[in-house]
Amino acid sequence: MDGRLEFRDVVHDYGSGPVLRGVSLDLEPGGVTCLLGPSGCGKSTLLRIAAGVERPRGGTVTVGGRVISGPGVHVPPEQRAIGLVFQDFALFPHLTVARNVAFGVRGSAAEGERRAMELLERVGLAGYGARYPHQLSGGEQQRVALARALAPRPPVLLMDEPFSGLDNRLRDGIRDQTLDILKEEGTTVMLVTHEPEEAMRMADQIALMRAGQIVQSGGPYNIYNAPVDREAAMFFSDINVIHGVVRDFQTDTPFGQFLTPGLADMADVEIIIRPQHLKMDFDRNGKGPLPTPEDGVPARGKVKRARFIGNSSIVEMVMDHDGSELKATIPGVFLPKPDTALWLSLRRDRCFVFPCRRQSRLENPYYS
């Protein structure tokens, strides 16, 4: 059986309202797909349906072309050839590490032991086979759980926030090691996480979920650089929002005009810019840098506060034109004093323009 995992129009509820609303998703063999979204969006429910722990109200789930869940079909979890790694690792406390890993291996005890020793060496735990789970650190338990899930060579592996219980100092290294092993095994992986950084670090494909639906899917680069809406952009980083109104397919802002084709006249829009894509210049006797086609017109403001956060500085500005606040991230140490006058320019090629709800004139100073 190959590792192609497919969901088609999957719906589910728990009696109090829909949890999944027609989810369709393809996981390519040998790839890592991250289900990413806030708590309660349905990602863990979709994983439980794939595992066979939940039976969906509608839709189908297939592995390698074989229907494992659908109308009149519900293959039991133990017959699905799907591995599981849980958030709490769920190791058997009464079994040694080697016996934990060998637990699901079919064949003779000798074959199970060989496979266990092979995987323990690959996860950096050679020589730990005789220990018990309570004698291991959290990171070591996570690696044993991964080895146990991979031991039967499942075509599909489901991972439910497997790194959330680990110390931040260990997490990055264990993620990288886990990813290397998964790629070597050629396993198709569905990983549930609420951490954008984790999804960006591990995924070949990200499926961004919200309110029981997949709102956007694709490679990490595309998801980050071409968000489908404001909420999608916000999920990956802080954002600044500048409001405007469309006139003749253009929108006036303090930073110059933005082309907004495809939007009706008088439509309210929001222009999204991430803090790291703002440029900053000092005020020179009330004058800033000259406008450029790439950055548009600079706008002046005053520093509200500045903070150093390790590899960069966050500078919060109050803009002269309307008192709105914008936030810029500057590499290195840059800590101007409050009330320092500075000019901001936008990286226009990094801005996103989305329609927004109709605003009142008080809310939108450019609505006149």
N, C-alpha and C positions, 0 to 999 in steps of 0.2 A: 504494500500500500504506500503510495507517495504521500507527501505531507501537505497537499493542497487542502486547506480548510476554507469552507465557503458558507456564508450566511446569506439567506434569501428571505427578505420581508419578515424578519423575526419580530414578533410582538409578544409582550408579556405584561402582566400586572399582578399585584398582590391584593386586589380587592378594593384598595383605596384610590385607585387611579392608575393610568398606564405608566409603566417603567421603561419599556422599550416600544418604540413607535415605528415599526417597519424598517428595521436595520438590515442593510445588505452590505456585505464586506467580503473581499477575497484576500486570503493570505497566501502569498506565493511560497512554493516549497523552498526550504532552506533560508527563508528571510525572517527578520525580526519585525513584527508589527506591534506598536505600542498603542493600546487604548488609553487615551489621555483625556482627562476631564476632571471637573470638581467632584467632590463627594456627592453621591445621590444622583449622578447623571445616568447611571445604568451600566457602567462598564463592568463592574463585578458581577452583575446579573448575567450579562452576555457571556462572561467567562464560565459561570456556573452552568449555563445552558450548554456550552460546548463540552463541559466536563460530564454532563449528564446528571448533575445534582438537581437542576431545575428542568422542568419540562415546559417549553414555551406554549403560549396560548395559540400561536400561529406561526407559519413560516417553516423553513427547512434548514437543517445544518448537515453538511456533507464533509467527509474526509476522504480524499483520494477518489472522489466520485461516488462513494458509498453513502447513502442517506443514513445518518445516525439519529436524527430527530426530525420528525415531520408528521403530517397527518397519518395516524395509525401506526407510526413507527417511533419507538423509543428504545434504543440500544442501551443496556445497562452500562454504568461507568466503567466497570472492570472489563468490558468487552470492546471498548472504543479504541484501544491502542493509543491512548493519550496520557502523557505524563503530567504531573502536577507538582508545583512548588508553591507552598503556602507562605503567608506572611509570618506565621509562627513556626515554620519549618516542619512541625508535626513529626518529629523523629520518635521512634519507639524507644522509650527510656530503658526498657529491660533487655534490649539487644545491643550488642557491641556495634561499633561504627561499621565494621566489615559486614556484619549480618544485616544491619540497616540497609546498606548499599545493595547487597545481594538479594534482598527480600523479594523483589519482583522479577528476578531473572528466571526464565524458564530453562529447564534442562537439569543437569546433575548439579549436586552441591559443589563439585570441583569447578564446573563452568561458572557458577555464581561467584565462587571465591576468586577465580581468575579475573572476571569482569570487575569485581569490587576492587581488587588490588590495582588493576589498570587505571580505573577512574580515580581512586584515591591518590595515585601518583600524579595524575594530570591536574588534580585540584590542589596539589601541594601538601597533601596529607599522608604521604607514604610513611608507614610506621605508626599510624594512629589507629589501625584496624582493631586492636584489642581494647581500646578505650570505650567508655560509655558516653552518651550525649552530655550528661551533666558535668563531665570532665573537660568539656570543650568551651571555648569562647563563642560569642555570638557569630563572629565571622567564620569560625571553623564549622559551627553547626550549619550555617548557610551553605557552605561548600559541600558538606556531607549530604544535605537535602538535594542539592543540584546533582551530585553524583548518583544518589538513589533514584531520582527521577529519570536520569539518562541511562541507567543500567540496562533496562529492557529494550533499549534502542527504539523508543516510540517515534513515530513520524512527526508527531505534534507534541509540543510542550506548552502548557499553560502556567504562567507565573503571576501570582496575585500579590503585587507590591512586595516582592521578596527582599528588598534591601531597606525597607522602611525602619526596621528595628536595629539597624547597624549604626555604630558610631560614625559621625561624619568623617573622621580621619581615615577610617577603613573603607568607606563606601565606594569611593572612586576606584581604588585598586581592585576591589572585589568585583565591581561591575565590569571592569576591563577584562579581568581574568575569565569571568563568566561568559562574556561575549566571545572571547577567543575560543573557548571550549565549545560553545554552541555552534560556531561557524565550522569548527573542525568536524563536529558530529553531523553537520548538514541538517539539523533539526529545524522544523518550522516552529516559530515561537510567537505566542500571543502574550504580551506582557502588559499587565494593568498597572497604571501609575497615575498619580495626580501631580507629579513633578515634571514641569516642562524640560528642565535641564537633563533629567534622566532620560526622557524620551528622545531628546535631541542627541544625546550621547550614544544611545544604544540602537535606535530604530533604523531600519531600512525604509519603513513606512510608518507614518503616524496617522491614526484615526482619531480626530478630535471630536469628542462627544459633548452634547449639551441637551438636557431635558429628554433623554431617551432616544436621541437621534444622532447620527454622524453628520456633523455640519461641514466637515472638510476632511479630506484624506489626501495623502501624497508624501513625497520625500521631505525630510526635515528642512532642507533649504527652501523648498517651495512653500511649505506651510508657514515658515517664519517670514519669508520675503514677499509673499502674496496672500495675506490673510483675507478670508472671505468677508469679514465684517469687523466692526470695532471690537467686539467681545473676543474674537479670535486673536486679534493683535494684542489685546490687553492680557490674554492668558500667558503670553510668552515674556512679557516685559512691561515695565512702566511705560505709559504713553502720555503725550501731551495732545490736547484736543483744541483745535481752533475752529470756530464756527463761521459760516459764511452763507451767502445767498447767491444762487445762480442767476446771472443775467447774460443773455446771448452766449450761452455755453461757456461762460467764464465766471469765476468767483473772486471778488475783491477781498483781500485780507491786508492786514498791516505789513505783510511780507510780499506784497505785490499780487498780481493776478495769477490764478490757477486755471488751467483748462479743465473744464468739467463737461465733456461731451456726453450725450445720452441722458442728461438730466433736464427736466423741464424748467422753464423760466420761473423764478421765485421759489424754487425748491430749496429747502434748507439742507445744507451739507455740513459734514464735519471732516476736517483735514487732520489726519493722525500723523504724528511724528514722534519717533522714539527719542528719549533724552540724549542718547549717544550720537544722534545724527543732527544735533544742533551745533552750529559754529558760534564762537564767542570772540568778540574783539573789544578792546578798551575804548572808552569815549575819548575823543580828541577835540576838546573845546566845543562840545556839542555836535561833533561830526563823527560819523561812523565810516565803515568801508563803503566803497562804491558798489552799486547793484551789479550783479552778473547774471547771465542767462541761467547758470546752474543753480545759484543760491537765491536769486530774486532780490527783493529790497530788504535791507537790514532794518530791524526795529529795536528801539531803545528801551531799556528797563533798568531797574535798580535791584541790587542783591538783597534778598530777604535773609538768607542764611546759606552757609557753605559748610560741607562736612567731608572729611576724608574717610574713605571706606576700604583702604588697603591698596588696591591697584588703580584707583581712580578717585575723583572728587565729584560730589553732587552739589551743584549750585542751583538754588531756587531763586527765581527772578519774579519781580512784580513789574508788569509791562506798563509803560507810560500811557499807551493809547487807550486802555480800558480798565486797568487795574487787575487784569487777569494774571494768573500765575503760571509760569512755565518752568520746567526743570531740565537742566542740562547735565550730562555726564562728561567730565573732562578727564582724559588719561593723566595719571600721576597726581602730584600735589598742586592744587590750585584753590586757595582759600581767600578770596577777596573779602574785605570787610563789609558788613551790612551798609546799605545805602550807596555802595560803589556803583557808578553808572557804567553799564556795559551794553554792547550791541549784539543782538542775536541774529543769525542767518540760518535759514532752513536748507538742508540737503533736499532739494526738490525731487530728485530721483528716488528718494527714500520715503516720500510722503504717500499716504494712502487717503483717498477721497471716498467717502461713503455718504449716502443719503441718510438724513436723520429726521426725527419727528419735528413737526412744525413748532417753532418757538415764538414766544411773544417778543415784542420790540424791547422790553426790559431785559430779557435774557440774552438777546442777540444784538449787540450794538451796531452790527452791519446790516440790519434789517430796517430799511428806511424807504 
